[in-house]
Amino acid sequence: MTLNADTVLTDVRTNGDMVEVLETLAASLVSGTSPEPEWTATKAVLQTVQTTIRPRLAASGPNEIKALIDGLDGKFIAPGPSGAPSRGRLDVLPTGRNFFSLDNRAVPTPTAWELGRQSAENTILRHFQDHGVYLKSLALSVWGTANMRTGGDDIAQALAFIGAKPKWDPSSLRVSGYEIIPLARLGRPRIDVTLRISGFFRDAFPAQIALFDRAIRAIGALDEPEDQNPVAARMRTDALGLMASGSSEADAALAAGHRIFGSKPGAYGAGLQGLMDSGQWQTKANLADAFLNWGQYAYGVQAAGIPERARFAARLSQIDAVVHNQDNREHDLLDSDDYYQFEGGLAVTVETLSGSQPAAYHNDHSRPEHVLTRTLTEEIAKVMRSRVVNPKWINGLHRHGYKGAFEIIATVDYMFAFAATTGAVKTHHFDLAFEAFVEDESTRDFIKKNNSFGYDELLKKFREAITRGLWTPRSNSAYALLEETPMSDRPKKTDLMTEAERDAYHAEKMRKKKEARTRMLATKTEERGLLIVHTGKGKGKSTAAFGMVFRAIGHGFKVGVVQFVKGAWGTGERDILEKFQDFVTIRAMGEGFTWDTQDRQRDLAAAAAAWKQAKEMIADPSYKMVLLDELNICLRYDYLPLEEVIEVLKNKPRDTHVIVTGRNAKDELIEIADLVTEMTEIKHPFRTGVKAQAGIEF
């Protein structure tokens, strides 16, 4: 088989489509499919794959097993370098060797400096664009394993933030010191950086701790304007305050300059995992206390783990942003507890101490030639869609039995932790996960079969998310499933009880179940108007909405309908509804708001007129239901002010049902809706040449 551009680019409409096509193409080429003759660069890459990469990968498995057995037998294991093959380090293959790390005297490397500097500038620019002011202070999470893989991206970035640069010995390229970049060349204010280092970084990179400590203290001693050098301004203020409290000048200067904090010597982690797993916390302040207690130890040239809780708290109370860098895409922030412990721990502690939530940036360093800065919220949303609820990932886990089920359960644990510490995991993310893992029958059965105890923990975590106000399910079916789903088969606690204890236990359990069901039914039967959104790429959004309209008419309700787009042609629903003028008011405005050939000013006026009609209907208590057909299109193309629409819908009369239709519903609208349905496009006959028909398209 020969591949060509025509076969590759069929039906490519989105970035996701292109990624899938390229992955399929790459898999096909690696599997032996011949490229076109003119694909000379591809042939060169395939030659390297065939002669170098494939043999080394094939040898890795046997090497690992042999090395393990030899090591257990006390035999010599050949040494080899460490690194990430996904970042071009083919020299680490085949694996199975006793790997060494790197010469930490050469960290950060010149390459890491360029990447770290670019990442720092990207972060500064993104913050300025989002908030309109320069960053003054930030907290950076720094890990040892990542800096080993990259040669010191994080420490280079920290130096770039404060306006310093490593100096290298020309012959050995080992770091010999630092130079301070003048403000005139820097072109921006310096940023006060506080590092929260991991235990492994503390152990593996003492030279880098000393390098940054010397550099930031030197910058703190500069005579520069306060607005251009917040490091010096803060160190002076803090030192004077400590001296006023009775500290000597030397002790005050030492304490005021602390900018590197970590766990106690010999300890690792950030102190949040135990609280999250046990649920033994009540408020964010409890999490912040644990984070401060665990990471209060100061490090530097003259500090090897000095307890400085007050200084650590003082530093975090003045932070504008929290930053974490990810150096590869072999994992993500929802498959490890370390991310929420460090990144989430910093965010929740800053929020608790300062009273306001800091900006949070999760930088992508996986492609050194294309460094990206994303907010934590953006990164969470990306991971949720690309992995967590991706059917390909979920179906792939089915091959791995117990471990596959464990990965699903652990992912929900990490989602919960990020929701608790940062709020970056939103309620609709929990909806997506619950639908994919619990409401989906095949995935639910897979988890229960392979990890029944873990399935109980999964449901428990979802319940805890509701209890703590982190998740408000959109439908009562989620409450019902969580309430009524039986626990997995397990050794029963009643087996060790006496008969009297067993009877009392079952009576109490039945009482609680009846109370819970009463609460659930009360929620189900509450008479109040709902905000309902029909969205998605598939057909049927308006059809579903008009079905509800006809049902309301059948109950004798008065209904208002505003069609925001359909104004220039007749529709079947309008012909029918006009026969029920005592019950229905229908208004049609606009002539299609999306075509470039039309007059935008005219369309803006039509949208405004339609919205005026809609607001009047919503405010009129005689209307029990108002349908805003295709309102999402007007919001998508900015024909109406989103903030005003959201405000009106949030404050609609309690007894009025409002239905909104149209694809690409705004996140803000989804967030306030009581019920959201997404119409998924399975087949679309009109794309395959079937002629549009009356009653279907018109």
C-alpha positions as CSV (number, residue, x, y, z in Angstrom):
1,M,0.0,0.0,0.0
2,T,1.2,3.5,-0.8
3,L,0.0,6.6,1.1
4,N,-0.5,9.9,-0.6
5,A,-1.7,13.4,0.5
6,D,-5.2,12.8,-0.8
7,T,-5.8,9.7,1.3
8,V,-4.3,11.3,4.4
9,L,-6.3,14.5,4.3
10,T,-9.8,13.1,3.7
11,D,-12.4,14.5,6.2
12,V,-9.8,16.6,8.2
13,R,-11.8,19.5,9.7
14,T,-10.2,20.2,13.1
15,N,-6.9,20.1,14.9
16,G,-8.0,16.9,16.6
17,D,-8.8,15.3,13.2
18,M,-5.3,16.3,12.0
19,V,-3.6,14.8,15.1
20,E,-5.5,11.6,14.7
21,V,-4.6,11.4,11.0
22,L,-1.0,12.1,11.6
23,E,-0.8,9.4,14.4
24,T,-2.5,6.9,12.1
25,L,-0.1,7.8,9.3
26,A,2.9,7.5,11.6
27,A,1.8,4.1,12.9
28,S,1.2,2.9,9.4
29,L,4.6,4.0,8.2
30,V,6.4,2.5,11.2
31,S,4.5,-0.7,10.6
32,G,6.0,-1.0,7.1
33,T,3.8,1.0,4.7
34,S,5.8,2.6,1.9
35,P,5.8,6.4,1.7
36,E,5.5,8.2,-1.6
37,P,8.8,8.5,-3.6
38,E,9.1,12.2,-3.0
39,W,8.9,11.9,0.8
40,T,12.6,11.9,1.1
41,A,12.8,13.4,4.6
42,T,10.3,10.8,5.8
43,K,12.4,8.0,4.3
44,A,15.4,9.3,6.2
45,V,13.5,9.3,9.5
46,L,12.1,5.8,8.8
47,Q,15.6,4.6,8.1
48,T,16.7,5.8,11.6
49,V,13.7,4.1,13.1
50,Q,14.5,0.9,11.4
51,T,18.2,0.8,12.0
52,T,18.5,2.5,15.4
53,I,15.3,3.1,17.4
54,R,13.4,-0.2,16.7
55,P,16.4,-2.5,17.7
56,R,17.1,-0.5,20.8
57,L,13.4,-0.6,21.9
58,A,13.2,-4.3,21.2
59,A,16.2,-4.9,23.3
60,S,14.9,-2.9,26.3
61,G,12.5,-5.5,27.6
62,P,15.0,-8.4,27.7
63,N,17.7,-6.1,29.1
64,E,15.4,-5.0,32.0
65,I,14.6,-8.6,32.9
66,K,18.3,-9.7,32.7
67,A,19.6,-6.7,34.6
68,L,17.0,-7.3,37.4
69,I,18.0,-11.0,37.7
70,D,21.7,-10.1,37.6
71,G,21.3,-7.4,40.2
72,L,19.4,-9.8,42.5
73,D,22.3,-12.2,42.0
74,G,24.9,-9.6,43.0
75,K,26.3,-9.3,39.5
76,F,27.6,-6.2,37.7
77,I,25.1,-4.0,35.9
78,A,26.4,-2.0,33.0
79,P,26.1,1.8,33.5
80,G,24.2,4.0,31.1
81,P,22.8,7.6,30.8
82,S,19.4,8.8,32.0
83,G,17.0,11.0,30.2
84,A,13.7,11.2,28.3
85,P,13.7,9.4,24.9
86,S,10.7,11.4,23.9
87,R,12.9,14.6,24.0
88,G,15.5,13.1,21.7
89,R,17.6,11.3,24.2
90,L,18.1,8.1,22.1
91,D,21.3,7.4,24.0
92,V,19.4,6.2,27.0
93,L,18.1,3.2,24.9
94,P,18.1,0.3,25.4
95,T,17.0,0.6,29.0
96,G,18.0,-2.0,31.6
97,R,21.3,-0.3,32.5
98,N,22.4,1.1,35.9
99,F,21.7,4.7,34.8
100,F,23.6,7.7,36.1
101,S,22.1,11.2,36.0
102,L,24.3,14.2,35.0
103,D,27.1,16.5,36.2
104,N,25.1,18.9,38.3
105,R,27.9,21.4,38.1
106,A,26.8,22.0,34.5
107,V,23.2,22.8,35.4
108,P,21.5,24.8,34.1
109,T,22.9,24.1,30.6
110,P,23.0,26.8,27.9
111,T,20.1,25.0,26.2
112,A,18.1,24.9,29.4
113,W,18.8,28.6,29.9
114,E,17.4,29.5,26.5
115,L,14.3,27.4,27.1
116,G,13.8,28.7,30.7
117,R,14.3,32.3,29.6
118,Q,11.7,31.9,26.8
119,S,9.2,30.3,29.2
120,A,9.7,33.1,31.7
121,E,9.0,35.7,29.1
122,N,6.0,33.8,27.8
123,T,4.6,33.7,31.4
124,I,5.2,37.3,32.0
125,L,3.5,38.3,28.7
126,R,0.5,36.0,29.4
127,H,0.0,37.5,32.8
128,F,0.3,41.1,31.5
129,Q,-2.2,40.3,28.7
130,D,-4.7,38.7,31.2
131,H,-4.3,41.1,34.1
132,G,-3.0,44.3,32.6
133,V,0.0,44.6,35.1
134,Y,3.4,43.0,35.4
135,L,4.0,40.2,37.8
136,K,5.6,41.4,41.0
137,S,6.0,38.1,42.8
138,L,5.4,34.4,42.0
139,A,5.9,31.0,43.6
140,L,7.6,28.3,41.4
141,S,7.4,24.6,42.1
142,V,10.7,22.9,41.3
143,W,11.2,19.1,41.0
144,G,14.5,17.2,40.8
145,T,13.6,14.5,38.3
146,A,12.4,17.1,35.8
147,N,15.6,19.2,36.1
148,M,17.6,16.0,35.6
149,R,15.8,15.3,32.3
150,T,16.0,18.9,31.0
151,G,19.3,20.0,32.3
152,G,17.8,22.7,34.6
153,D,14.8,24.3,32.8
154,D,13.2,25.3,36.1
155,I,16.2,26.9,37.8
156,A,17.0,28.7,34.5
157,Q,13.5,30.0,34.4
158,A,13.7,31.2,38.0
159,L,16.9,33.1,37.2
160,A,15.3,34.7,34.2
161,F,12.4,35.9,36.2
162,I,14.6,37.8,38.7
163,G,16.8,39.1,35.9
164,A,20.0,37.0,36.3
165,K,21.8,34.7,33.9
166,P,24.2,31.7,34.6
167,K,27.9,32.1,33.6
168,W,29.6,29.0,32.2
169,D,33.3,28.0,32.1
170,P,34.2,28.1,28.3
171,S,36.1,24.8,28.4
172,S,33.9,22.6,30.5
173,L,30.5,24.4,30.3
174,R,30.2,24.0,34.0
175,V,28.3,26.9,35.8
176,S,30.9,29.2,37.3
177,G,28.5,31.8,38.7
178,Y,25.9,34.3,37.6
179,E,25.6,37.7,36.0
180,I,22.9,40.3,36.8
181,I,21.1,41.6,33.7
182,P,20.8,45.4,33.9
183,L,17.3,46.8,33.9
184,A,17.9,48.7,30.7
185,R,18.7,45.4,28.9
186,L,16.1,43.4,30.7
187,G,13.3,45.7,29.5
188,R,10.9,44.9,32.3
189,P,10.7,44.9,36.1
190,R,12.3,42.1,38.0
191,I,10.1,39.5,39.7
192,D,10.3,38.3,43.2
193,V,10.5,34.5,43.0
194,T,9.9,32.0,45.8
195,L,10.9,28.4,45.1
196,R,9.1,25.4,46.7
197,I,11.6,22.7,46.0
198,S,11.0,18.9,46.2
199,G,13.0,16.7,48.5
200,F,14.8,15.1,45.6
201,F,15.8,18.5,44.2
202,R,17.2,19.4,47.6
203,D,19.3,16.2,47.7
204,A,20.5,16.2,44.1
205,F,21.0,19.9,43.3
206,P,22.7,21.7,46.3
207,A,24.8,23.7,43.9
208,Q,21.7,25.1,42.1
209,I,20.2,26.0,45.5
210,A,23.3,28.0,46.3
211,L,23.4,29.6,42.9
212,F,19.8,30.9,43.1
213,D,20.2,32.0,46.7
214,R,23.3,34.0,45.9
215,A,21.7,35.5,42.8
216,I,18.5,36.7,44.4
217,R,20.3,38.1,47.5
218,A,22.6,40.0,45.2
219,I,19.6,41.4,43.3
220,G,18.0,42.2,46.7
221,A,21.0,44.4,47.5
222,L,20.8,46.5,44.3
223,D,19.9,50.2,44.5
224,E,17.1,50.2,41.9
225,P,13.6,51.8,41.9
226,E,11.0,49.8,44.0
227,D,8.6,49.3,41.1
228,Q,11.5,47.9,39.0
229,N,13.0,45.7,41.7
230,P,10.4,44.4,44.1
231,V,13.0,41.9,45.4
232,A,15.1,44.6,46.9
233,A,12.1,46.5,48.1
234,R,10.6,43.5,49.9
235,M,14.0,42.4,51.4
236,R,14.6,45.8,52.8
237,T,11.1,46.1,54.3
238,D,11.2,42.6,55.8
239,A,14.7,43.1,57.3
240,L,13.7,46.4,58.9
241,G,10.6,44.7,60.4
242,L,12.6,41.9,61.8
243,M,15.2,44.3,63.3
244,A,12.4,46.2,64.9
245,S,11.2,42.9,66.5
246,G,14.6,42.4,68.1
247,S,16.7,40.5,65.5
248,S,20.2,41.5,64.8
249,E,21.1,43.0,61.5
250,A,22.8,39.8,60.2
251,D,19.9,37.6,61.3
252,A,17.3,39.9,59.9
253,A,19.1,40.1,56.5
254,L,19.4,36.3,56.4
255,A,15.8,35.7,57.2
256,A,14.5,38.5,54.9
257,G,16.4,36.9,52.0
258,H,15.0,33.4,52.3
259,R,13.4,32.5,48.9
260,I,13.9,28.7,48.8
261,F,11.7,26.5,50.9
262,G,11.2,22.7,51.1
263,S,10.4,19.8,53.4
264,K,12.5,18.9,56.4
265,P,15.9,17.4,55.6
266,G,15.3,13.7,55.0
267,A,11.6,14.2,54.3
268,Y,9.7,14.3,51.0
269,G,6.4,15.4,49.6
270,A,4.2,18.4,50.5
271,G,1.9,17.1,53.2
272,L,-1.5,17.1,51.5
273,Q,-1.8,13.5,50.3
274,G,-2.7,12.1,53.7
275,L,-5.4,14.7,54.3
276,M,-6.9,14.1,50.8
277,D,-7.0,10.4,51.2
278,S,-8.4,10.4,54.7
279,G,-10.8,13.3,54.2
280,Q,-9.7,14.7,57.6
281,W,-10.0,18.3,56.7
282,Q,-12.8,20.8,56.9
283,T,-11.7,24.0,55.2
284,K,-9.0,25.3,52.8
285,A,-7.2,26.7,55.9
286,N,-6.6,23.1,57.1
287,L,-4.9,22.3,53.8
288,A,-2.8,25.5,53.9
289,D,-1.7,24.7,57.4
290,A,-0.4,21.3,56.4
291,F,1.4,22.8,53.4
292,L,3.1,25.4,55.5
293,N,4.0,22.9,58.2
294,W,5.5,20.5,55.7
295,G,7.4,23.0,53.5
296,Q,8.5,25.7,56.0
297,Y,12.3,24.8,55.9
298,A,14.5,27.4,54.3
299,Y,17.5,26.4,52.2
300,G,20.4,28.4,50.8
301,V,24.1,29.1,51.2
302,Q,23.7,29.6,55.0
303,A,20.6,27.6,55.5
304,A,20.4,23.8,55.3
305,G,16.7,23.3,56.4
306,I,16.1,26.0,59.0
307,P,12.5,26.0,60.3
308,E,11.1,29.4,59.0
309,R,7.3,29.0,59.0
310,A,6.6,32.6,59.6
311,R,8.9,33.7,56.7
312,F,7.4,31.0,54.4
313,A,3.9,32.3,55.2
314,A,5.0,35.9,54.7
315,R,6.4,35.1,51.3
316,L,3.3,33.2,50.1
317,S,0.9,35.9,51.4
318,Q,2.4,38.3,48.8
319,I,2.3,36.0,45.7
320,D,0.6,37.0,42.5
321,A,1.0,33.8,40.6
322,V,1.8,30.1,41.0
323,V,3.9,28.5,38.2
324,H,4.7,24.9,37.4
325,N,6.5,23.5,34.4
326,Q,5.9,20.1,32.7
327,D,8.8,18.9,30.6
328,N,7.2,15.9,28.8
329,R,3.8,14.5,27.7
330,E,4.4,11.0,28.9
331,H,2.1,11.9,31.8
332,D,-0.2,14.7,32.9
333,L,-1.3,16.5,36.0
334,L,-4.2,14.2,36.7
335,D,-2.2,11.0,36.9
336,S,0.0,11.9,39.9
337,D,-0.6,13.2,43.4
338,D,2.6,15.3,43.2
339,Y,1.0,17.9,40.9
340,Y,-1.9,18.8,43.3
341,Q,0.4,18.6,46.3
342,F,2.9,21.1,45.0
343,E,0.9,23.2,42.5
344,G,-2.4,22.9,44.3
345,G,-0.8,23.3,47.7
346,L,0.9,26.5,46.7
347,A,-2.4,27.9,45.2
348,V,-4.6,27.0,48.2
349,T,-2.0,28.4,50.7
350,V,-1.6,31.7,48.8
351,E,-5.4,32.0,48.6
352,T,-5.8,31.3,52.3
353,L,-3.1,33.8,53.4
354,S,-3.8,36.6,51.0
355,G,-7.5,36.3,50.7
356,S,-7.5,36.2,46.9
357,Q,-6.9,33.4,44.5
358,P,-3.6,33.7,42.6
359,A,-3.2,33.2,38.9
360,A,-1.9,29.7,38.2
361,Y,0.2,28.8,35.1
362,H,1.1,25.3,33.9
363,N,3.8,25.7,31.3
364,D,4.4,23.1,28.6
365,H,8.1,22.4,28.0
366,S,7.6,19.1,26.1
367,R,8.6,20.6,22.8
368,P,11.7,22.7,23.4
369,E,11.3,24.5,20.1
370,H,7.7,25.5,21.0
371,V,7.3,26.4,24.7
372,L,3.7,27.1,25.7
373,T,2.1,28.9,28.6
374,R,-1.3,27.8,29.7
375,T,-3.4,28.7,32.8
376,L,-4.0,25.8,35.1
377,T,-7.7,25.9,34.2
378,E,-6.8,25.6,30.5
379,E,-4.5,22.6,31.2
380,I,-7.1,20.8,33.3
381,A,-9.7,21.3,30.5
382,K,-7.2,20.0,28.0
383,V,-6.4,16.9,30.0
384,M,-10.1,16.2,30.7
385,R,-11.0,16.1,27.1
386,S,-7.8,14.6,25.6
387,R,-7.4,11.8,28.1
388,V,-9.7,11.5,31.1
389,V,-13.0,11.1,29.2
390,N,-11.4,10.1,25.9
391,P,-13.0,6.7,24.9
392,K,-9.6,5.6,23.4
393,W,-7.9,5.9,26.7
394,I,-10.7,4.3,28.7
395,N,-11.0,1.4,26.2
396,G,-7.2,0.9,26.3
397,L,-7.4,0.5,30.1
398,H,-9.7,-2.5,29.7
399,R,-6.6,-4.5,28.6
400,H,-4.9,-3.9,32.0
401,G,-7.4,-5.4,34.5
402,Y,-6.8,-4.3,38.0
403,K,-4.2,-1.7,37.1
404,G,-6.5,-0.2,34.4
405,A,-9.3,0.2,36.9
406,F,-6.9,1.7,39.4
407,E,-5.9,4.4,36.9
408,I,-9.5,5.5,36.5
409,I,-10.1,5.6,40.2
410,A,-6.8,7.5,40.9
411,T,-7.7,10.1,38.2
412,V,-10.9,11.0,40.0
413,D,-8.9,11.3,43.3
414,Y,-6.6,13.8,41.6
415,M,-9.5,15.7,40.0
416,F,-11.1,16.0,43.5
417,A,-7.8,17.3,45.0
418,F,-7.4,19.9,42.3
419,A,-11.0,21.0,42.7
420,A,-10.4,21.3,46.5
421,T,-7.1,23.2,46.3
422,T,-7.5,25.4,43.1
423,G,-11.0,25.2,41.8
424,A,-9.6,24.5,38.4
425,V,-11.6,21.3,38.1
426,K,-15.1,22.5,37.5
427,T,-18.5,20.9,38.3
428,H,-19.0,20.0,34.6
429,H,-15.7,18.1,34.6
430,F,-17.1,15.9,37.4
431,D,-20.2,15.5,35.2
432,L,-18.0,14.3,32.4
433,A,-16.1,11.9,34.6
434,F,-19.2,10.5,36.2
435,E,-20.8,9.9,32.9
436,A,-17.7,8.1,31.5
437,F,-16.9,6.0,34.5
438,V,-20.1,5.3,36.4
439,E,-23.1,5.9,34.1
440,D,-21.4,4.1,31.2
441,E,-22.3,0.5,31.8
442,S,-19.3,-1.2,30.2
443,T,-16.8,0.9,32.1
444,R,-18.7,0.6,35.4
445,D,-18.8,-3.2,35.0
446,F,-15.1,-3.3,34.1
447,I,-14.1,-1.4,37.3
448,K,-16.4,-3.4,39.6
449,K,-15.1,-6.7,38.1
450,N,-11.4,-5.8,38.4
451,N,-11.3,-3.6,41.4
452,S,-14.5,-3.8,43.5
453,F,-13.1,-2.1,46.6
454,G,-11.7,0.7,44.3
455,Y,-15.2,1.1,42.8
456,D,-16.6,1.8,46.3
457,E,-13.8,4.4,46.8
458,L,-14.7,5.9,43.4
459,L,-18.3,6.4,44.4
460,K,-17.2,7.7,47.8
461,K,-15.0,10.3,46.2
462,F,-17.9,11.5,44.0
463,R,-20.1,11.7,47.1
464,E,-17.5,13.7,48.9
465,A,-17.2,16.1,46.0
466,I,-21.0,16.8,46.3
467,T,-20.8,17.1,50.1
468,R,-18.0,19.6,50.0
469,G,-19.7,21.7,47.3
470,L,-17.2,20.9,44.6
471,W,-19.7,19.2,42.3
472,T,-23.4,19.9,41.7
473,P,-24.6,17.2,39.3
474,R,-26.8,18.5,36.5
475,S,-29.4,15.7,36.8
476,N,-31.1,13.8,39.6
477,S,-30.1,10.5,38.0
478,A,-26.5,11.1,39.3
479,Y,-27.9,11.5,42.8
480,A,-30.0,8.5,42.4
481,L,-27.2,6.3,41.2
482,L,-24.9,7.4,43.9
483,E,-27.6,6.8,46.5
484,E,-28.9,3.5,45.2
485,T,-25.7,1.8,43.8
486,P,-25.0,-1.2,46.1
487,M,-21.5,-1.5,47.5
488,S,-19.3,-4.2,45.9
489,D,-19.3,-7.7,47.3
490,R,-16.9,-7.8,50.2
491,P,-16.5,-9.4,53.6
492,K,-19.5,-8.1,55.6
493,K,-18.9,-6.2,58.8
494,T,-22.0,-7.9,60.2
495,D,-20.3,-11.3,60.1
496,L,-18.6,-10.5,63.4
497,M,-21.7,-9.0,65.1
498,T,-24.1,-10.7,67.5
499,E,-27.6,-11.2,66.3
500,A,-28.9,-8.2,68.4
501,E,-26.1,-6.0,67.1
502,R,-26.9,-7.1,63.5
503,D,-30.6,-6.3,63.9
504,A,-29.8,-2.9,65.3
505,Y,-27.3,-2.2,62.5
506,H,-29.8,-3.1,59.8
507,A,-32.5,-1.0,61.4
508,E,-30.3,2.0,61.5
509,K,-29.1,1.4,57.9
510,M,-32.7,1.2,56.7
511,R,-33.6,4.4,58.5
512,K,-30.8,6.3,56.8
513,K,-31.8,4.9,53.4
514,K,-35.3,6.0,53.9
515,E,-34.2,9.5,54.9
516,A,-31.9,9.7,51.9
517,R,-34.6,8.6,49.5
518,T,-37.0,11.1,51.0
519,R,-34.4,13.9,50.4
520,M,-33.9,12.7,46.8
521,L,-37.6,12.6,46.1
522,A,-38.0,16.0,47.5
523,T,-35.4,17.3,45.1
524,K,-37.0,15.5,42.2
525,T,-40.5,16.9,42.9
526,E,-39.5,20.4,43.7
527,E,-41.6,22.7,41.6
528,R,-39.4,25.3,40.1
529,G,-38.5,26.5,36.7
530,L,-35.4,25.0,35.1
531,L,-32.8,26.5,32.8
532,I,-32.3,23.9,30.1
533,V,-29.6,24.0,27.3
534,H,-29.7,21.9,24.2
535,T,-26.3,22.0,22.4
536,G,-23.9,19.8,20.5
537,K,-23.0,19.2,16.8
538,G,-25.8,16.8,16.1
539,K,-29.3,17.3,14.7
540,G,-32.4,17.5,17.0
541,K,-31.7,20.4,19.4
542,S,-34.6,22.5,18.3
543,T,-36.8,19.4,17.8
544,A,-36.2,18.4,21.4
545,A,-37.0,21.9,22.6
546,F,-40.2,22.2,20.6
547,G,-41.3,18.8,21.9
548,M,-41.1,20.4,25.4
549,V,-43.1,23.4,24.1
550,F,-45.9,21.1,22.9
551,R,-45.9,19.2,26.1
552,A,-46.3,22.5,28.0
553,I,-49.1,23.6,25.8
554,G,-50.8,20.2,26.5
555,H,-50.7,21.1,30.2
556,G,-52.3,24.5,29.5
557,F,-49.2,26.6,30.1
558,K,-48.6,29.8,28.3
559,V,-45.3,29.6,26.2
560,G,-43.2,32.3,24.6
561,V,-40.9,31.4,21.6
562,V,-38.2,33.6,20.1
563,Q,-36.4,32.3,17.1
564,F,-33.1,34.2,16.8
565,V,-32.0,33.1,13.4
566,K,-35.1,31.8,11.5
567,G,-36.8,34.8,10.2
568,A,-36.6,34.8,6.4
569,W,-38.4,31.5,5.8
570,G,-41.3,29.6,7.1
571,T,-40.9,26.7,9.5
572,G,-43.1,23.8,10.3
573,E,-43.1,24.5,14.0
574,R,-44.2,28.1,13.4
575,D,-47.1,27.0,11.2
576,I,-48.4,24.7,13.9
577,L,-47.8,27.0,16.9
578,E,-49.7,29.8,15.2
579,K,-52.8,27.7,15.6
580,F,-52.5,28.0,19.4
581,Q,-52.3,31.7,19.7
582,D,-54.1,31.6,23.1
583,F,-51.2,29.6,24.5
584,V,-48.2,30.6,22.4
585,T,-46.5,33.8,21.4
586,I,-43.9,33.2,18.7
587,R,-41.5,35.8,17.4
588,A,-38.9,35.2,14.6
589,M,-36.0,37.7,14.1
590,G,-33.0,37.8,11.9
591,E,-32.1,36.0,8.6
592,G,-29.1,33.9,9.6
593,F,-26.4,35.6,11.6
594,T,-23.4,33.6,10.4
595,W,-22.9,34.4,6.8
596,D,-20.1,36.8,5.9
597,T,-22.0,38.2,3.0
598,Q,-24.7,39.7,5.1
599,D,-24.9,43.1,6.8
600,R,-23.5,42.8,10.3
601,Q,-25.1,46.0,11.5
602,R,-28.5,44.8,10.4
603,D,-28.0,41.5,12.1
604,L,-26.9,43.2,15.3
605,A,-30.1,45.2,15.3
606,A,-32.2,42.0,14.6
607,A,-30.5,40.2,17.5
608,A,-31.0,43.1,19.8
609,A,-34.7,43.2,18.9
610,A,-35.1,39.5,19.4
611,W,-33.3,39.7,22.8
612,K,-35.6,42.6,23.8
613,Q,-38.6,40.4,23.1
614,A,-37.0,37.5,25.0
615,K,-36.4,39.6,28.1
616,E,-40.0,40.8,28.1
617,M,-41.3,37.3,27.9
618,I,-38.9,36.0,30.7
619,A,-40.0,38.9,33.0
620,D,-43.7,38.3,32.3
621,P,-45.0,35.9,35.0
622,S,-47.8,34.7,32.7
623,Y,-45.3,32.8,30.6
624,K,-44.5,29.4,32.2
625,M,-42.0,28.5,29.5
626,V,-39.8,30.6,27.2
627,L,-37.8,29.0,24.3
628,L,-34.8,31.0,23.0
629,D,-34.2,29.0,19.8
630,E,-30.6,29.4,18.4
631,L,-29.6,31.9,21.0
632,N,-26.2,30.2,21.2
633,I,-25.4,31.3,17.7
634,C,-25.9,34.9,18.6
635,L,-23.7,34.5,21.7
636,R,-21.1,32.6,19.7
637,Y,-20.7,35.4,17.2
638,D,-20.9,38.2,19.7
639,Y,-24.2,39.6,18.5
640,L,-25.4,39.9,22.1
641,P,-23.5,40.8,25.3
642,L,-22.8,37.5,27.1
643,E,-22.7,39.1,30.6
644,E,-26.1,40.6,30.2
645,V,-27.6,37.3,28.9
646,I,-26.1,35.3,31.7
647,E,-27.4,37.8,34.3
648,V,-30.9,37.7,33.0
649,L,-31.0,33.9,32.8
650,K,-29.5,33.6,36.3
651,N,-32.2,35.9,37.7
652,K,-35.2,34.6,35.8
653,P,-38.4,34.2,37.8
654,R,-38.3,31.0,39.9
655,D,-41.3,29.3,38.3
656,T,-40.4,30.0,34.6
657,H,-38.7,27.4,32.5
658,V,-36.2,28.7,30.0
659,I,-34.9,26.6,27.1
660,V,-31.8,27.6,25.0
661,T,-30.7,25.9,21.8
662,G,-27.8,26.0,19.4
663,R,-24.4,24.4,19.0
664,N,-21.3,25.6,20.8
665,A,-23.0,26.8,24.0
666,K,-20.8,29.1,26.0
667,D,-19.1,27.7,29.2
668,E,-20.7,30.4,31.3
669,L,-24.1,29.3,30.1
670,I,-23.4,25.6,30.8
671,E,-22.2,26.5,34.2
672,I,-25.5,28.1,35.3
673,A,-27.8,25.7,33.5
674,D,-29.9,23.1,35.5
675,L,-29.9,20.6,32.6
676,V,-27.6,20.4,29.6
677,T,-28.1,17.9,26.7
678,E,-25.5,17.5,24.0
679,M,-26.7,16.2,20.7
680,T,-23.9,14.0,19.2
681,E,-23.6,13.7,15.5
682,I,-23.4,10.0,14.6
683,K,-24.4,10.1,11.0
684,H,-25.1,13.2,8.9
685,P,-26.8,12.1,5.6
686,F,-26.6,15.6,4.1
687,R,-22.8,15.3,4.0
688,T,-23.0,12.2,1.8
689,G,-25.2,13.8,-0.9
690,V,-28.7,13.3,0.4
691,K,-30.9,16.2,-0.7
692,A,-32.3,18.5,2.0
693,Q,-36.0,17.8,2.5
694,A,-39.0,19.7,3.8
695,G,-39.5,18.9,7.5
696,I,-35.9,17.8,7.9
697,E,-33.8,20.8,6.9
698,F,-36.5,23.4,6.3
